[in-house]
Amino acid sequence: MTFSSENELVLASGSRYRKALLEQLRLRFSVCAPDIDESPLVDEAPAAMAMRLACQKARALVPRFPQSLIIGSDQVASLDGCCSFSKPLDHAGAVAQLRAMSGRTVVFHTAVCVHNAACASERTALVPTEVRFRVLAPEVIEKYLQADQPYDCAGSARIEGLGIALVKRVRSDDPSALLGLPLIALVELLAAEGLRPL
């Protein structure tokens, strides 16, 4: 089945970042924020949490869009492979995250799910990105947070903004993954469903 109408592709997200990323593919799509509980499960690994939430977001919209391709995505950051954290939501949370990441390598696990509501099938991908942070002095953290206010970003750093000054190195197979939606992987998932941007 080939999907082409603007009502057949849906982004399950309230994130302006993910919307802007998907717009780069120049596909027609609708946006609808899902209402799900994003709390971590007990002993849940960061990558597993990102994948679970990406799929839950897409599935949550099936009743509203029963004939659509629904894109869900989520990002969870981890230190030492076990400490999960996502959006800080406030200044104190952001300070704590940046202090914890100072001088360390953080892995951002970005998951994407394409759910075909018409036949209840899913295609998924998980794209890790390693980010090595500089040693961050308290005054640098404070100055950055006042300037960028990245309280809606996993890891408290907006890499596409001033947050780039906080990092020493970024390693990934997909530069868009760190921004919240891995477009290289998504293009492949959509193509498998018959939807191609080119």
C-alpha positions in Angstrom: 0.0 0.0 0.0 1.3 3.5 -0.9 0.6 6.3 1.5 0.3 9.7 0.0 -2.5 11.9 1.4 -1.8 14.4 4.2 -4.1 12.5 6.5 -2.3 9.2 6.2 0.9 10.1 7.9 0.8 11.2 11.6 3.5 12.3 13.9 2.7 11.2 17.5 4.5 14.0 19.2 4.0 17.4 20.9 7.7 18.2 20.2 8.4 21.2 18.0 11.8 19.7 17.4 10.5 16.5 16.0 7.9 18.3 13.9 10.7 20.5 12.4 12.8 17.4 11.7 10.0 15.6 9.9 9.3 18.7 7.8 12.8 18.3 6.3 11.5 15.2 4.4 8.8 17.4 2.7 6.1 14.8 3.3 2.5 15.8 4.2 1.7 14.8 7.7 -0.5 15.6 10.7 0.7 16.1 14.3 -1.1 14.8 17.4 0.4 14.6 20.8 -0.3 11.2 22.5 -1.3 11.1 26.1 0.8 8.3 27.7 2.6 7.7 31.0 6.3 8.2 30.3 7.5 7.0 33.7 10.3 4.4 33.6 9.6 0.8 34.6 11.6 -0.8 37.4 15.1 -1.9 36.2 14.3 -0.8 32.7 17.3 -0.3 30.5 17.6 3.2 28.8 17.4 1.8 25.2 14.5 -0.4 26.1 12.7 2.5 27.7 13.2 4.7 24.6 11.8 1.9 22.3 8.9 1.1 24.6 7.8 4.8 24.7 8.3 5.3 21.0 5.9 2.4 20.3 3.4 3.4 23.0 3.2 6.9 21.5 2.4 5.6 18.1 -0.1 3.0 19.3 -1.9 5.5 21.5 -3.1 7.3 18.3 -4.5 4.2 16.5 -8.1 4.9 17.7 -8.0 8.4 16.2 -6.1 7.4 13.0 -7.1 3.8 12.2 -5.9 3.9 8.6 -2.7 5.8 9.1 1.0 5.4 9.3 1.9 6.8 12.8 5.4 7.8 13.8 6.4 7.6 17.4 9.8 8.6 18.7 11.5 8.9 22.1 14.9 9.6 23.5 16.5 8.5 26.7 20.0 9.4 27.8 22.2 7.2 29.9 25.4 7.3 31.9 27.4 4.1 32.4 24.7 2.2 30.6 22.2 2.2 33.4 21.3 5.7 34.6 18.3 6.9 32.6 17.2 10.5 32.3 15.1 12.4 29.8 13.7 15.9 30.0 14.7 17.9 33.1 11.5 20.0 33.0 12.9 22.7 35.3 16.1 24.6 36.2 17.1 22.4 39.2 16.7 19.2 37.1 18.8 20.7 34.3 21.6 21.7 36.7 21.6 18.2 38.2 21.8 16.6 34.7 24.6 18.8 33.4 26.6 18.3 36.6 26.3 14.6 36.3 27.3 14.7 32.6 30.3 17.0 33.1 33.5 15.5 31.7 31.7 12.2 30.8 30.4 10.3 27.8 26.6 10.1 27.6 24.7 7.8 25.2 21.5 9.2 23.9 19.2 6.3 22.8 16.7 7.6 20.1 14.0 5.2 19.1 11.6 5.5 16.3 8.5 3.4 15.5 6.4 3.4 12.4 3.0 1.8 13.2 0.7 0.9 10.3 -2.6 1.2 12.0 -4.5 -0.4 9.1 -2.8 -3.8 9.6 -1.4 -3.4 13.2 2.2 -3.9 12.1 5.3 -2.0 13.3 8.7 -1.2 12.1 11.3 0.1 14.6 14.8 1.4 14.8 17.1 2.4 17.6 19.9 4.9 17.0 22.5 5.5 19.7 24.6 8.7 19.8 27.6 9.1 22.0 28.3 12.6 23.3 31.4 13.5 25.2 30.8 16.5 27.4 33.5 19.0 28.4 34.2 19.5 32.1 31.5 22.0 33.0 32.1 24.6 35.7 29.1 25.6 37.8 29.1 29.1 36.3 29.2 27.7 32.7 26.2 25.5 33.5 24.3 28.4 34.9 25.2 30.7 32.0 24.2 28.1 29.5 20.8 27.3 31.1 19.9 31.0 31.4 20.7 31.5 27.7 19.2 28.3 26.1 16.6 27.2 28.7 16.6 23.6 27.4 14.2 22.2 29.9 12.3 20.3 27.3 15.4 18.5 25.9 16.7 15.1 27.1 20.0 15.7 28.8 19.4 19.5 29.2 21.5 20.5 26.2 20.2 21.8 23.0 23.0 20.6 20.6 21.6 22.6 17.7 21.9 25.8 19.8 24.5 27.0 22.3 24.6 23.6 23.8 27.2 22.7 21.2 29.7 24.6 23.3 29.3 22.1 26.1 30.5 19.1 24.1 33.9 17.8 23.0 32.7 15.1 20.6 29.6 13.5 19.1 29.5 10.1 17.5 26.5 8.8 15.6 25.4 7.1 12.4 22.6 9.7 12.1 23.1 13.4 13.1 19.4 14.0 13.3 19.0 11.3 16.0 20.5 13.5 18.7 17.9 16.2 17.8 15.1 13.7 18.6 14.1 12.0 15.4 16.5 9.7 13.5 15.6 10.7 9.9 18.0 8.2 8.2 16.4 5.3 9.9 12.9 6.8 9.5 13.3 7.2 5.7 14.1 3.4 5.5 11.1 2.5 7.7 8.7 4.7 5.7 10.1 3.3 2.4 9.3 -0.2 3.6 5.7 1.0 3.9 5.7 2.4 0.4 6.2 6.1 1.4 9.3 7.8 0.0 10.3 11.5 0.2 12.0 11.2 -3.2 
